[in-house]
Amino acid sequence: MNQKFTILFDLDGTLVDTAPDLIRAHNHVMKKFGYPSKSIDELRNAVGSGAKAIMAKGNGQWKWFDEKIQNEMSDEFISFYGKNILHESTLLNGVKEFLEWCKNQNVSMAVCTNKTEHLAIDLLKKIGIYDFFEYVSGYNTFEYCKPDPRHLLKTIEILNGDKNKSIMVGDSETDANAAKAAEIPMILLKYGYTEKKSEEIYHNHLIKDFIGIEKIISKYI
């Protein structure tokens, strides 16, 4: 039996545009703790890096907060976001059609995200694509997470895959650096949650959405 091809997907900014709901959670926390809210344009590039990164960019005074306050704000963020995880978030263009194509091609699929595992699973279920994936690994699934390549390699191992028959799809340098270190090809979303330009980020292929991505994957499988 031939080894199945494996595709690893980032979640935020890759499969799902989660920025509106993440920034909504940020603004809830800021209001509760007495700080100004921010627009989606001001924070969009930071949302892929986690709750603390969003609040750090959104509030220049973050570095002045002691660890206790930081943790309280982060806990409030996670709590609010978890209860409002699918308010305005949407699938990127062509995602569901591509996942269906992969399933028909007998491709193994998993999500490798730095989102908390239970939140990632909850979002995938509520937005209707969870059943396409054989495994979901979050930032707290293992003792390491992206950009550590072991996040990707361990997930491939769990799928009984082969890194030489795998590819990563993501939107930021965190995904790209993990893929590069794992020595697997990288498909980069052009307008991701990052302040870096596409040409500054490692990738083998550059896409704006999932329309036509099967042409790229077909070359590998």
C-alpha positions in Angstrom: 0.0 0.0 0.0 1.4 3.4 -1.0 1.9 6.0 1.8 -0.8 8.6 1.8 0.1 12.2 1.1 -0.3 14.5 4.1 -1.4 18.1 4.3 -1.0 20.1 7.5 -3.0 23.3 7.8 -2.7 26.3 10.1 -6.1 27.5 11.3 -6.2 31.3 12.0 -5.8 33.2 8.8 -5.4 30.1 6.8 -8.6 28.0 7.0 -10.7 30.6 8.8 -10.6 34.4 8.9 -10.9 34.6 12.7 -9.6 38.2 13.1 -13.1 39.8 13.7 -13.9 37.5 16.6 -10.4 37.6 18.1 -10.3 41.4 18.0 -13.8 41.5 19.4 -12.5 39.5 22.4 -9.5 41.9 22.6 -11.8 44.9 22.8 -14.0 43.2 25.4 -10.9 42.7 27.6 -9.6 46.2 27.1 -13.0 47.8 28.0 -13.3 45.6 31.1 -9.8 46.6 32.3 -10.2 50.3 31.4 -8.3 50.6 28.2 -9.2 51.8 24.7 -10.4 49.4 22.0 -8.8 49.0 18.6 -10.0 48.5 15.0 -9.6 45.4 13.0 -7.1 47.2 10.7 -4.9 48.1 13.7 -4.7 44.6 15.0 -5.2 42.2 12.1 -1.5 41.4 11.6 -1.1 40.4 15.3 -4.0 38.1 15.7 -2.1 35.0 14.6 0.3 35.2 17.5 -2.1 34.6 20.5 -4.0 36.6 23.1 -1.0 38.2 24.7 0.5 39.3 21.4 -2.8 40.9 20.4 -3.1 42.8 23.6 0.6 43.7 23.6 0.2 45.4 20.2 -3.2 46.9 21.1 -1.9 48.5 24.2 1.6 49.9 24.4 1.4 49.8 28.2 1.2 45.9 28.2 4.9 45.7 29.1 4.2 47.7 32.2 1.6 45.2 33.5 2.8 42.7 36.1 2.4 39.0 35.3 -0.7 38.7 37.5 -2.6 41.3 35.5 -1.3 39.9 32.2 -2.6 36.5 33.2 -6.0 37.9 34.3 -6.4 39.7 31.0 -5.4 36.6 29.1 -7.8 34.4 31.0 -10.6 36.9 30.4 -9.7 36.9 26.7 -9.8 33.1 26.4 -13.1 32.9 28.4 -14.9 35.5 26.3 -13.5 34.2 23.0 -14.4 30.7 23.8 -18.0 31.7 24.4 -18.1 33.8 21.2 -15.8 31.8 18.9 -18.1 31.9 15.8 -19.7 35.3 15.7 -18.1 36.8 12.6 -15.4 34.3 11.6 -15.7 32.9 8.1 -14.0 30.2 6.0 -11.5 31.5 3.5 -12.6 31.4 -0.1 -12.5 27.8 -1.5 -11.6 26.0 1.7 -14.5 23.6 1.9 -14.3 22.7 -1.8 -10.6 22.0 -1.5 -11.0 19.9 1.6 -13.7 17.8 -0.2 -11.3 17.4 -3.2 -8.5 16.2 -0.8 -10.9 13.7 0.8 -11.7 12.3 -2.6 -8.0 12.0 -3.4 -7.5 10.0 -0.2 -5.2 12.7 1.2 -4.5 12.7 5.0 -5.3 16.1 6.6 -4.5 17.6 10.0 -4.6 21.0 11.6 -1.4 22.3 13.3 -2.3 25.5 15.1 -1.0 27.6 17.9 -4.6 28.1 19.1 -5.5 26.3 22.3 -6.5 22.7 21.2 -10.0 22.7 22.6 -10.8 26.1 21.1 -9.4 24.9 17.7 -11.6 21.8 17.8 -14.7 23.8 18.9 -14.2 26.3 16.0 -13.7 23.6 13.4 -16.8 21.8 14.5 -19.0 24.9 14.6 -17.8 26.2 11.2 -18.5 22.7 9.8 -15.1 21.3 8.7 -13.9 19.3 11.7 -14.7 15.9 10.1 -12.3 16.5 7.3 -9.3 16.2 9.6 -7.7 13.1 11.1 -6.0 15.1 13.9 -5.9 18.5 15.4 -2.9 19.7 17.3 -2.9 23.0 19.2 -0.2 24.9 21.0 -0.8 22.9 24.2 -1.1 19.4 22.6 2.6 18.7 22.9 5.4 20.2 24.9 6.3 22.3 21.9 4.5 24.3 19.2 5.3 26.2 16.0 7.8 27.4 15.0 9.3 24.3 16.5 9.3 21.8 13.7 8.4 18.9 16.1 4.9 20.3 16.1 4.6 19.4 12.5 6.7 16.2 12.6 4.9 14.7 15.6 1.5 15.4 13.9 2.7 13.6 10.7 3.9 10.7 12.8 0.5 10.4 14.5 -1.1 10.2 11.1 1.4 7.4 10.1 2.6 9.8 7.5 6.0 10.6 5.9 7.5 14.1 6.0 8.8 13.5 2.4 5.1 13.1 1.4 3.8 16.1 3.3 3.2 19.8 2.8 2.3 22.7 5.1 -0.3 25.4 4.3 -0.1 28.5 6.5 -0.2 32.3 6.5 2.7 33.5 8.6 6.4 33.1 9.3 5.5 30.9 12.3 4.1 28.3 10.0 6.9 28.8 7.4 9.7 28.6 9.9 8.3 25.4 11.3 7.9 23.9 7.7 11.4 25.0 6.7 13.0 23.5 9.9 11.0 20.3 9.3 12.2 20.2 5.7 8.7 20.1 4.2 7.3 22.3 1.4 5.3 25.4 2.3 2.2 26.9 0.7 1.8 30.5 1.9 -1.4 32.5 2.0 -0.6 35.9 0.6 -2.6 38.1 2.9 -2.0 36.4 6.3 -1.8 37.5 9.9 1.7 38.8 9.8 3.5 42.1 9.4 6.1 40.6 7.1 5.8 40.7 3.3 5.3 37.5 1.4 8.8 37.6 -0.1 10.3 37.8 3.4 8.7 34.5 4.4 9.9 31.0 3.3 7.5 29.4 0.8 7.4 27.2 -2.2 4.1 28.4 -3.4 2.1 31.6 -2.9 -1.7 31.7 -3.0 -4.3 34.3 -2.3 -7.1 31.8 -1.4 -7.9 28.1 -1.9 -9.3 28.5 -5.4 -7.2 26.3 -7.7 -4.8 25.0 -5.0 -5.5 21.4 -6.1 -3.3 22.1 -9.1 -0.4 22.6 -6.7 -1.1 19.5 -4.6 -1.6 17.3 -7.7 2.1 17.9 -8.5 3.1 16.3 -5.2 0.7 13.4 -5.0 
